[in-house]
Amino acid sequence: MIDLKVNPAVLEKNVRRAREKGIILPTFAWMRDPEKIPDTIKQRLLTVGLWDLDPVNLFRITWKNEPRESGGLFGGPNFIELPPALTGVAARIICMVGKYFPTGCHKVGAAFGCLVPRLVTGQFDAVSQKAVWPSTGNYCRGGAFNSRLLAVDAVAVLPEGMSRERFDWLKTVAAEIIATPGTESNVKEIFDKVHELRLTRKDAVIFNQFEEMGNYLWHYSVTGGAIADAFERIRGRDGSFAGVCFSSGSSGTLGSGDYLKQRYPYSKIAVGEALQCPTILNNGFGAHRIEGIGDKHIPWVHNVKNTDLAIAVDDRDTLALLRLFNEEAGKQFLAEEAGLSREQIADLSLMGISGIANLLCCVKFAKYYELGPHDVVATALTDSVDMYRSRLQELREERGPYRMVDAAADFAASLLGEGTDNMRELDYPGRKRIHNLKYYTWVEQQGRTTEELDDQWYRQEKSFLGVQRQVGQIDSLIENFNRRTGLL
């Protein structure tokens, strides 16, 4: 569970810093239902851009921002529904849109969920300590952004092979950037650097999304509620919520599946990964090109005992669809041959590479469970194509111009041709096998205990279920923090 013991002396320092910098903190309740945010905050937002480095943008950590770059307030959840003419399945697939968060990615929410409990308890000193954000890209961007809004120095740790857009933006926000060897497949190298920082830099506090339960809790509370809201808006008389599909990454988003299973008990949770490194599916290893997801380990925050299905997606399909959705010839094909409208084609730019992988997981999920037109499957688009323009250019240089014939081949093979291969429905022993893989990363390497590992499986009231009940306590601590600053 999240440690909520208060350090009064450091908490007072944090309160003074917030008062000096004009920082007010949003509660989880406000992030779930931003219409309840005080009018004084809403008035300030009317003059602030979505990506501006202004503390009031902490209140835009929600799925319900108006989809505009400046001055927007709030509405319903941002999501799109993909047409069967595109997906090739009868089931309805809805995708939560991450582009309309500050930084263009929902990872600012996960990062806030990790940082705010320590800030409002005084376990992190915003004045003298640095926040270290290890990730494969988007989480450290979110952490650096939140840190800047909270007047905290941020250290971003990410693989050197990630897209140029990530590094260019981080240079404008983070106090320090550390590039580790490899790409999205090299999570172990990130952990090694974090271990080194723990030993050598006493002012460094690590906010590791792969083990911080604040990541899980933010998605359980905020993302889960937003998906339920989106489903209720489109379900109609006979709609049935079939489940969620998310690529593993840090596994934080999978926490929303726990919320949704409690609300829709017959729904299922599917976890996706790259076929080139099928850690969950086959204890595998390798390297892949689905940026934004990790591998070669099972994140501590993944509630494996509540996961129903493992799905592997070929990274060649994700890159093929990246071109199909964004090259002019691909758009022309989708309009003329698949019959998509101009608006539907424009929506496809809301998918980054991991979002495309999530789409493919949903298609395979729908085919595996033989879902029909009344069934709804949900996923999330972590970021948009805006983070991958350089990857598109690299693909053009590597493979040449994109033609209608390429679009036809990619549509047939990489989307309509998706089958139910490389999938496994998880029974009790199957889930336990995956859960046990946590031992090698978290107990042998990262200092967790076998007792903690066993609690996640045998005594969930001390782990995942217990964390779920902490959201009210954290909101109370946030409210107390805001009262003490006197800014509301």
C-alpha positions, 0 to 999 in steps of 0.5 A: 500500500502507499505509505501515508505517514506524515513528516510534519517538518518537510510538509511545512516546507512544501506548503510554504513553497506552494504558497510562494509559487501559487500552487494549488493541488487537484484532488482525485475527485476533481480529476474524475469530475472536473466540473466540480473544480472551483470557479476561480480555477476555471477562470484562470484556465481560460487564459492558459494553453494546454501545454503551458508551464503554469501550475493551474494546468495541474487541473487539466490532469483529466480525461475530460479536457475540452479538446483545444490547445488553449483556454479550454475547460471541461466536458465529457471524456475524450474518446473515439469509436472506431468503425467496423469498416476499419477494424474488421470486427462487429464489436464496438471499440472505443479508445480514450484519447491521451492527446488532450492532456498537457504534454499530449499524453495521459502519463502526466496523470500517472506521474501526478499519482506517484508524486502527490502522496509524498508531497502532501505527506512531507515524504518528499522535500520539494525544496531540497530534493530532486524527483527522478522519473525513469521510463521509456519516454512518456512517463518521464515527460509527464513527471518532468512537466508536473515537477516544473509546475510544482517547482521541483527539479526533475531528472528524466531517465529514458533510453537513448533510442527513443524518438527525437521529439521526446528528447527535444521537448525534455530539454525545455523542461527537465533539470537533467536528462540521463539517456540509458543504452538501448530502446524501449526493450531495455528496461533493465538498463533504466533500473540499473541507472536508478540503482546507481542514482540511489547509491550516489545521489542523496538528494535523488528521490526515485518515482519508478512508475513500474513499482509506484502504486500511485500509478495504479491508483490514478488509473484505477480511480480516474481512468477507470471512471472515465472509461465507464463514463464513455461506455455509458454514453454510447451503450444504448439499450443492449450494450454490454461492456466486454472488457479492456485491452492495454499494452503492458508498459508500466501496467498502470493503465491495467489498474482501470480494468480492476475498477471496471471489473468491479462495476461490470463483473462479466468484463475481462482484462487483456494485457498486450505486449510485443511479439518480438519480446513475449515476456508474459506470453512465453517468458521471452526476450528480444527487442521491439519497436513499439515505443512506450511499452516495456518488457523483459519484466513484470511490473510490480503494479500489475495485478496479474491475478485479475488478468484474463488474457495475454496478447502478443502483437507484431511490431511490424504491424504497428509500424505498417499501420502507422504509415497507413493511418498517416501517409497521404496514400494511406488516407486516400485508400481508407477513404476510397476503398474502406469507406471511412469519412474524413472525420474518421480518418482524421481521428487516426492521427490520435494514435501513437505507436503504442495506441496502434498496438492497443487497437490490434489487441482489441481486434484480436480480443474481439475475434477470440471472444467472438464479440458482436455489435452489442459488445464494447471493448475499450482501450487507451491512446497514450499519445498521438502521432505527434510524438512520432513524426520523425519515425514516419520520416525514418520509415520513408527513408528506409522503405521508400514512398508509400503508395496505394498498393502498400496501403492495400497490403497493409490494410489486408495483412496488418489489420483485417488479417489479424487472427487469434494466434499468439494469445493465451487465456489465463487460468489460475496456474497461468496467472501464477506463473506470470506473477512469479516472474516478478521475483527476479526483478523486484526481489532479487534486484530491487529490494522487495521481499517475498512477503510483499510478493506473496501479499499481492497474490494471497492477501490483496487487501494489503496490496491492490484492494488496500490501495484502492481504498486509499484514494479518499485518504489521499484526497483528504491530505490534498485538501488539508495541504490546500487549506494550509497554503490559503490559496483557495 
